[in-house]
Amino acid sequence: MVAINADTVFPTASIVKVPILVGVFDKISRGELKLSQEFIYDTSRVYGGSGLMQFYKDSAKTDLSTMISLMLSYSDNVASIWLQQLSGGGVAINQLMDKLGLTNTKVNSRTEGRQDIWKKYGWGQTTPREMARLFSLIRHGKVIDERYSDKMYRYLKNQYYNERSLAQFPRQLIQYQKPDRLMKPVARWYWLIHLVVILCFVY
């Protein structure tokens, strides 16, 4: 396999939502959250950028499974911030990444002690190798356990923005990814991560 800048730390942008996914399922595995659990949205959670939840009416009902789907399929920022909170925050997620051996994969935003590095990398940081590794661990049942890894994999397969990088691959290939809506030249490395993940772990 050819690896270019595989161990260089980059900003995650929306790919940070994959570690958040792991954090949420860790809470589910402990019985602290349920996919069917209901929540009440309020407009104080409005946050710009991508996603649909920012357009919800005040006091609208939702549930954990819907929020996960919005985070992964639509790259919903409001749902993602809420899920980061429900998962125990960046500190808890970062501890999970350390346990998986992904020591460069971190959530920075809203995370105690990471304010300065947030200024450099934004919401999160990772390396292409570590993000590809995380996808591989999920696909092969190594995150939490086989059951929960399979559930995460199924969420990751369901993509709304499938006319972008996914559209370049034959329909018989099974792909899973976390898309990012960045389309500027500065975002090319994000697509490199996506392509590495897709090419290595489809079958």
Secondary structure, 3 states (H helix, E strand, C coil): CCCCCCCCCEECHHHHHHHHHHHHHHHHHCCCCCCCCEEECCHHHCCCCCCCHHHCCCCCEEEHHHHHHHHHHCCCHHHHHHHHHHCCHHHHHHHHHHHCCCCCCEECCCCCCCHHHHHHHCCEEECHHHHHHHHHHHHCCCCCCHHHHHHHHHHHHCCCCCCCHHHHCCCCCCCCCCCCCCCCHHHHHHHHHHHHHHHHHCC
